[in-house]
Each structure stands twice: as C-alpha cells, then as structure tokens.
Amino acid sequence: MTSLAPDGSKRFDDAASAQMETLLADFGKMYQERNEALREVVAAHQDALYKLALAAEYKDDDTGVHIVRIGVLAEALALALGQSRTWSTLLRKAAPMHDIGKIGIPDAVLKKPGGLTPEERGVMNRHPEIGAEILGRSRVPLFQLAAEISLSHHERFDGGGYPKGLAGVAIPLAGRIVAVVDFFDALSMARCYRPAFATEEVRRMLLAERGKSFDPRVVDTLLDHWAPFVSLRDRVTESRVSFGDLVHAIDHE
C-alpha cells in the first residue's frame, strides 16, 4: 500500500520501506558472499599456479630462492622507476611466474651442461609461450600480468629476442623490468652449468647489455641504486623469505 504525501505525491508506507531496507540488506549480503567466494577461487588458482611456478624453478634451482628474489627486486625496481605502489605490488606477485613455462621443457635440455644445439635451443625458446598459455587462460589481472611477463621477458630491446622479436618500448614494461632483475639475480647464482659471477662482474655485464638486451632507462635506474639492490638481494636470501611470504605476508598495500 502507498499513501499520499502532503504535496499529493505517492510515498512508500512504513511496511514497504522496511521491505526495501531488507531487500537492500539481502543484496548487500549476497554481494559480500559473492566477493568472498570469488576471492577464495582466485586464491586457490593463485596457489596452484605458484606451486607450478615453484616446480618449474626446482628443475633449475632446488632452493626456489631465485623466484622469491625476482618478485622482491621487480617490485623495488618498479617503484624506483616511478610506478604506482599498487602496480608494483602486483608485479611482485606476478614476476615469480615468469619462467613457469619451463615446466614443459625436458630436463635433458633444461639441465644440459654447456651449449645447446639449434634444435635444443628451439625447444628451450618455447617456454615463454608455454607459460603465457598456462597463465593467460585466466581473466584475473594478476595472471594476465604474469602471462604478459612470461611472453615478453626474453624479448630484447634491440629487437633480437624471442618469441615475437619485439623492440624498444613495444616490449611491455613489466617484461623489461623482469628481464633486468632476472639477469641481475641469475648471474649471482651458481648453476649446474657454471659458477656464480662476482657482483662487480654482474654490474659490468649488465652495463654491456644496456640498449641491447635491456631498456637503458631500466638498467640506469638499477645501476643508480646498485648498492641498495645488492643489499636487498642478499637480505632476501639471508632472511629465508618463503614463497608464501612473498605473496601474502609482505604486502605494502
């Protein structure tokens, strides 16, 4: 039932108003429950993909610390480049999945000491696209960014990279950042096929690839903050930050 207001217009009576408030409250509860359910699905999806990324990394590094450092270093470099806190945090979570495609590469190729044959190199060079295919099936922004990184982090600034031969700023910024921190960190680690490089040698090698493999602005930013980045890399290793810590416990949002 409705009644007339003094000006002659219709208005809800008390019962209708109460019903409307109940309806709005129910919609609010349904919306909250839907969001909570969605967050749970995303978290489960995220956990599964991180475990897959960790499994891929274990094929090349049995500690998994490299991908933890990649996340932390990528976030720090993004912030140093003036990117927003929100995007930089998302990058920290996405960057560790950059080599998830290695899960599809045979150990005979991935762990082979010395150089690869042209055929083996062709197999190895498929991992960015494998990773992008795994990650890109999700519409969640985190996984979309991770797919973008997977597909672009082996592109070269001079256009000589793979899989698409992109050049310059046509390479997504996330891929350009991860390429630099991956190079910086990976050379500092001993691998089955070579010993670790000294820190100053890593600096020299990074500078040599400025404008070739890597975006000059990204390289210059890392070099301008060299001591803090070396310290951050070492602190992550010494603190034994876990994969879960990287994703959940050290959010700065």
The 8 nearest C-alpha neighbors of each residue, nearest first, counted from 0:
[[1, 12, 2, 11, 15, 14, 10, 13],
 [0, 2, 11, 12, 10, 9, 3, 15],
 [3, 1, 10, 9, 12, 4, 0, 11],
 [4, 2, 9, 7, 8, 10, 5, 1],
 [3, 5, 7, 8, 6, 9, 10, 2],
 [6, 4, 7, 3, 8, 9, 2, 10],
 [5, 7, 4, 8, 3, 9, 10, 2],
 [6, 8, 4, 3, 5, 9, 2, 10],
 [9, 7, 4, 3, 6, 10, 5, 2],
 [10, 8, 3, 2, 4, 1, 7, 11],
 [11, 9, 1, 2, 3, 12, 4, 8],
 [12, 10, 1, 15, 16, 13, 2, 9],
 [11, 13, 15, 1, 14, 16, 10, 2],
 [12, 14, 16, 15, 17, 11, 18, 1],
 [13, 15, 17, 16, 12, 18, 11, 0],
 [16, 14, 18, 12, 17, 13, 11, 19],
 [17, 15, 19, 13, 18, 14, 11, 12],
 [16, 18, 20, 14, 19, 15, 13, 21],
 [19, 17, 15, 21, 16, 20, 22, 14],
 [18, 20, 22, 16, 21, 17, 15, 23],
 [19, 21, 17, 23, 22, 18, 24, 16],
 [22, 20, 24, 18, 19, 23, 25, 17],
 [21, 23, 19, 25, 20, 24, 18, 26],
 [24, 22, 26, 20, 25, 21, 27, 19],
 [23, 25, 27, 21, 22, 26, 20, 28],
 [26, 24, 28, 22, 27, 23, 29, 21],
 [25, 27, 23, 29, 28, 24, 30, 22],
 [28, 26, 24, 30, 25, 29, 23, 31],
 [27, 29, 25, 31, 30, 26, 32, 24],
 [28, 30, 26, 32, 31, 27, 33, 25],
 [31, 29, 33, 27, 28, 32, 26, 34],
 [32, 30, 28, 34, 33, 29, 35, 27],
 [33, 31, 35, 29, 34, 30, 36, 28],
 [34, 32, 30, 36, 31, 35, 29, 37],
 [35, 33, 37, 31, 36, 32, 38, 30],
 [34, 36, 32, 38, 37, 33, 31, 39],
 [35, 37, 39, 33, 34, 38, 32, 40],
 [36, 38, 34, 40, 39, 35, 33, 41],
 [39, 37, 35, 41, 36, 40, 42, 34],
 [38, 40, 42, 36, 37, 41, 43, 35],
 [39, 41, 37, 43, 38, 42, 44, 36],
 [42, 40, 44, 38, 43, 39, 45, 37],
 [43, 41, 45, 39, 44, 40, 38, 46],
 [42, 44, 46, 40, 45, 41, 39, 47],
 [45, 43, 41, 47, 42, 46, 40, 48],
 [46, 44, 42, 48, 43, 47, 41, 49],
 [45, 47, 43, 49, 44, 48, 42, 50],
 [48, 46, 50, 44, 45, 49, 43, 51],
 [47, 49, 51, 45, 50, 46, 52, 44],
 [50, 48, 52, 46, 51, 47, 53, 45],
 [49, 51, 53, 47, 48, 52, 54, 46],
 [50, 52, 48, 54, 49, 53, 55, 47],
 [53, 51, 99, 49, 55, 50, 96, 54],
 [54, 52, 50, 56, 55, 51, 49, 57],
 [53, 55, 51, 57, 56, 52, 50, 58],
 [56, 54, 102, 52, 53, 58, 101, 57],
 [55, 57, 53, 58, 59, 54, 60, 63],
 [58, 56, 61, 60, 54, 59, 55, 63],
 [57, 59, 56, 55, 60, 54, 61, 106],
 [58, 60, 57, 56, 61, 110, 109, 55],
 [61, 59, 57, 62, 56, 63, 58, 65],
 [60, 62, 57, 63, 59, 58, 56, 64],
 [63, 61, 64, 60, 57, 65, 56, 59],
 [64, 62, 65, 61, 60, 56, 57, 66],
 [63, 65, 67, 62, 66, 68, 236, 60],
 [66, 64, 68, 67, 63, 69, 184, 185],
 [65, 67, 95, 69, 68, 64, 63, 70],
 [68, 66, 64, 70, 69, 65, 242, 95],
 [67, 69, 71, 65, 70, 66, 72, 64],
 [70, 68, 66, 72, 67, 71, 73, 95],
 [69, 71, 91, 94, 73, 67, 68, 95],
 [70, 72, 68, 74, 73, 69, 91, 75],
 [71, 73, 75, 69, 74, 70, 68, 76],
 [74, 72, 76, 70, 75, 71, 69, 91],
 [73, 75, 87, 91, 77, 71, 72, 76],
 [76, 74, 72, 78, 73, 77, 79, 71],
 [75, 77, 79, 73, 78, 74, 72, 80],
 [78, 76, 80, 74, 79, 82, 75, 87],
 [77, 79, 81, 82, 75, 80, 76, 87],
 [78, 80, 76, 81, 77, 75, 220, 82],
 [81, 79, 77, 78, 82, 76, 220, 217],
 [82, 80, 78, 79, 77, 83, 76, 84],
 [83, 81, 78, 77, 80, 87, 84, 86],
 [82, 84, 86, 85, 87, 81, 78, 77],
 [83, 85, 87, 86, 88, 82, 78, 252],
 [86, 84, 88, 83, 87, 89, 252, 82],
 [85, 87, 89, 83, 88, 84, 90, 82],
 [88, 86, 74, 90, 84, 89, 85, 77],
 [89, 87, 91, 85, 90, 86, 74, 84],
 [88, 90, 86, 92, 91, 87, 93, 85],
 [91, 89, 87, 93, 88, 92, 94, 74],
 [92, 90, 70, 74, 88, 89, 94, 93],
 [91, 93, 89, 90, 246, 94, 70, 88],
 [94, 92, 145, 90, 91, 95, 96, 141],
 [93, 95, 70, 96, 97, 91, 90, 92],
 [96, 94, 66, 70, 97, 93, 69, 67],
 [95, 97, 99, 94, 52, 98, 93, 145],
 [96, 98, 149, 94, 95, 148, 99, 145],
 [99, 97, 100, 96, 101, 149, 130, 127],
 [98, 100, 52, 96, 130, 101, 55, 97],
 [130, 99, 101, 126, 129, 102, 98, 103],
 [102, 100, 104, 103, 126, 99, 55, 98],
 [101, 103, 55, 100, 104, 99, 54, 51],
 [102, 104, 101, 100, 105, 126, 129, 55],
 [103, 105, 101, 102, 109, 123, 106, 126],
 [106, 104, 107, 108, 109, 103, 102, 101],
 [107, 105, 109, 108, 110, 104, 58, 111],
 [108, 106, 105, 111, 110, 109, 104, 119],
 [107, 109, 111, 106, 105, 110, 119, 104],
 [110, 108, 106, 111, 107, 105, 104, 123],
 [111, 109, 106, 108, 107, 112, 59, 191],
 [110, 112, 108, 107, 109, 113, 192, 106],
 [113, 111, 192, 110, 114, 191, 193, 115],
 [114, 112, 192, 111, 115, 193, 110, 191],
 [113, 115, 116, 112, 111, 120, 192, 119],
 [114, 116, 119, 120, 117, 113, 108, 111],
 [115, 117, 119, 118, 120, 114, 121, 108],
 [118, 116, 120, 119, 121, 115, 122, 114],
 [117, 119, 121, 116, 120, 122, 115, 123],
 [120, 118, 122, 116, 121, 117, 115, 108],
 [121, 119, 123, 117, 122, 118, 115, 124],
 [120, 122, 118, 124, 119, 123, 117, 125],
 [121, 123, 119, 120, 124, 125, 118, 104],
 [124, 122, 120, 125, 121, 126, 119, 104],
 [123, 125, 121, 122, 126, 120, 127, 162],
 [124, 126, 123, 122, 128, 127, 129, 121],
 [125, 127, 100, 129, 101, 128, 124, 130],
 [128, 126, 150, 149, 130, 129, 125, 100],
 [127, 129, 131, 130, 126, 125, 150, 132],
 [130, 128, 100, 126, 132, 127, 131, 125],
 [100, 131, 129, 133, 127, 99, 128, 132],
 [130, 132, 146, 128, 134, 135, 133, 129],
 [131, 133, 129, 135, 130, 134, 128, 136],
 [134, 132, 130, 131, 135, 129, 136, 100],
 [135, 133, 146, 131, 142, 136, 132, 130],
 [134, 136, 146, 132, 137, 131, 143, 133],
 [135, 137, 134, 133, 132, 138, 143, 142],
 [136, 138, 135, 139, 142, 134, 143, 140],
 [137, 139, 140, 143, 136, 142, 135, 141],
 [138, 140, 137, 141, 142, 143, 41, 144],
 [141, 139, 143, 142, 144, 138, 137, 145],
 [142, 140, 144, 143, 139, 93, 145, 89],
 [143, 141, 145, 144, 140, 134, 139, 146],
 [142, 144, 140, 146, 145, 141, 135, 139],
 [143, 145, 147, 142, 141, 146, 140, 148],
 [144, 146, 93, 142, 148, 147, 143, 149],
 [147, 145, 131, 149, 134, 143, 135, 148],
 [148, 146, 144, 150, 145, 149, 151, 143],
 [149, 147, 174, 145, 151, 146, 150, 152],
 [150, 148, 97, 127, 146, 147, 131, 151],
 [149, 151, 127, 147, 148, 131, 128, 146],
 [152, 150, 174, 148, 154, 153, 149, 147],
 [151, 153, 174, 178, 148, 154, 149, 177],
 [154, 152, 151, 161, 160, 155, 178, 162],
 [153, 155, 160, 161, 151, 152, 165, 164],
 [156, 154, 212, 160, 158, 157, 159, 213],
 [155, 157, 167, 166, 212, 213, 158, 211],
 [158, 156, 211, 155, 166, 159, 212, 167],
 [159, 157, 166, 164, 165, 155, 156, 160],
 [158, 160, 155, 157, 164, 161, 154, 156],
 [161, 159, 154, 155, 164, 158, 153, 162],
 [162, 160, 154, 163, 164, 153, 159, 124],
 [161, 163, 164, 160, 154, 124, 127, 150],
 [164, 162, 161, 165, 154, 160, 151, 150],
 [163, 165, 158, 160, 161, 159, 162, 154],
 [164, 166, 158, 163, 170, 154, 169, 155],
 [167, 165, 158, 156, 157, 169, 170, 155],
 [168, 166, 156, 169, 170, 157, 214, 165],
 [167, 169, 170, 166, 171, 172, 156, 214],
 [170, 168, 167, 166, 165, 171, 172, 156],
 [169, 171, 168, 165, 167, 166, 172, 151],
 [172, 170, 174, 173, 169, 175, 168, 151],
 [171, 173, 175, 174, 176, 170, 168, 177],
 [174, 172, 176, 171, 175, 148, 177, 90],
 [173, 175, 152, 148, 151, 177, 171, 172],
 [174, 176, 172, 178, 173, 177, 152, 171],
 [177, 175, 173, 179, 178, 174, 172, 73],
 [176, 178, 174, 180, 179, 175, 181, 73],
 [179, 177, 152, 175, 181, 176, 180, 174],
 [178, 180, 182, 177, 176, 181, 183, 175],
 [179, 181, 183, 177, 182, 178, 184, 73],
 [182, 180, 178, 184, 179, 183, 185, 177],
 [183, 181, 179, 185, 180, 184, 186, 178],
 [184, 182, 180, 181, 185, 186, 179, 201],
 [183, 185, 181, 187, 182, 186, 180, 188],
 [186, 184, 182, 187, 188, 181, 183, 65],
 [185, 187, 188, 184, 196, 183, 195, 182],
 [186, 188, 195, 184, 185, 196, 197, 198],
 [189, 187, 195, 185, 186, 190, 184, 194],
 [188, 190, 195, 194, 193, 187, 191, 186],
 [191, 189, 193, 192, 194, 188, 195, 60],
 [190, 192, 193, 112, 189, 110, 194, 59],
 [191, 193, 112, 190, 113, 194, 111, 110],
 [194, 192, 190, 191, 189, 195, 112, 113],
 [193, 195, 189, 190, 196, 188, 192, 191],
 [196, 194, 189, 188, 187, 186, 197, 193],
 [197, 195, 187, 186, 200, 201, 198, 194],
 [198, 196, 200, 199, 201, 195, 187, 186],
 [197, 199, 201, 200, 202, 196, 187, 229],
 [200, 198, 202, 201, 197, 203, 196, 204],
 [199, 201, 203, 197, 202, 198, 204, 196],
 [202, 200, 198, 204, 199, 203, 205, 196],
 [203, 201, 199, 205, 200, 204, 206, 198],
 [202, 204, 200, 206, 201, 205, 207, 199],
 [205, 203, 207, 201, 206, 202, 200, 208],
 [206, 204, 202, 208, 207, 203, 201, 209],
 [205, 207, 209, 203, 208, 204, 202, 218],
 [206, 208, 204, 205, 209, 203, 211, 210],
 [209, 207, 211, 212, 205, 206, 213, 210],
 [210, 208, 215, 206, 213, 211, 207, 218],
 [209, 211, 215, 213, 214, 208, 156, 212],
 [212, 210, 208, 157, 209, 156, 213, 155],
 [211, 213, 155, 156, 208, 210, 157, 209],
 [212, 214, 156, 209, 210, 211, 208, 215],
 [213, 215, 217, 216, 210, 156, 218, 209],
 [216, 214, 218, 210, 209, 217, 219, 213],
 [217, 215, 219, 218, 214, 220, 80, 213],
 [216, 218, 220, 214, 215, 219, 221, 176],
 [217, 219, 215, 221, 220, 216, 222, 214],
 [220, 218, 222, 216, 221, 217, 223, 215],
 [221, 219, 223, 217, 218, 222, 216, 224],
 [220, 222, 224, 218, 223, 219, 225, 217],
 [221, 223, 225, 219, 224, 220, 218, 202],
 [222, 224, 220, 221, 225, 219, 226, 218],
 [225, 223, 221, 222, 227, 226, 228, 220],
 [224, 226, 222, 228, 227, 223, 221, 229],
 [225, 227, 229, 228, 224, 230, 222, 223],
 [228, 226, 230, 229, 225, 224, 231, 232],
 [227, 229, 231, 225, 230, 226, 232, 224],
 [230, 228, 232, 226, 231, 227, 225, 233],
 [229, 231, 227, 233, 228, 232, 234, 226],
 [232, 230, 228, 234, 233, 229, 227, 235],
 [233, 231, 229, 235, 230, 234, 228, 68],
 [232, 234, 236, 230, 231, 235, 237, 229],
 [235, 233, 231, 237, 236, 232, 238, 230],
 [234, 236, 238, 232, 233, 237, 240, 231],
 [237, 235, 233, 234, 239, 238, 232, 64],
 [236, 238, 234, 239, 235, 233, 240, 232],
 [237, 239, 235, 240, 236, 234, 233, 241],
 [240, 238, 236, 237, 241, 235, 64, 234],
 [241, 239, 238, 235, 244, 242, 245, 236],
 [242, 240, 244, 243, 239, 245, 67, 64],
 [241, 243, 245, 244, 67, 246, 240, 63],
 [242, 244, 246, 245, 241, 247, 248, 240],
 [245, 243, 248, 241, 247, 242, 246, 240],
 [246, 244, 242, 243, 247, 249, 241, 67],
 [245, 247, 243, 244, 92, 248, 242, 249],
 [248, 246, 244, 249, 245, 243, 250, 242],
 [247, 249, 244, 250, 245, 246, 243, 251],
 [250, 248, 247, 245, 244, 251, 246, 252],
 [249, 251, 252, 248, 247, 88, 246, 245],
 [250, 252, 249, 88, 84, 85, 248, 87],
 [251, 250, 85, 84, 88, 249, 87, 89]]
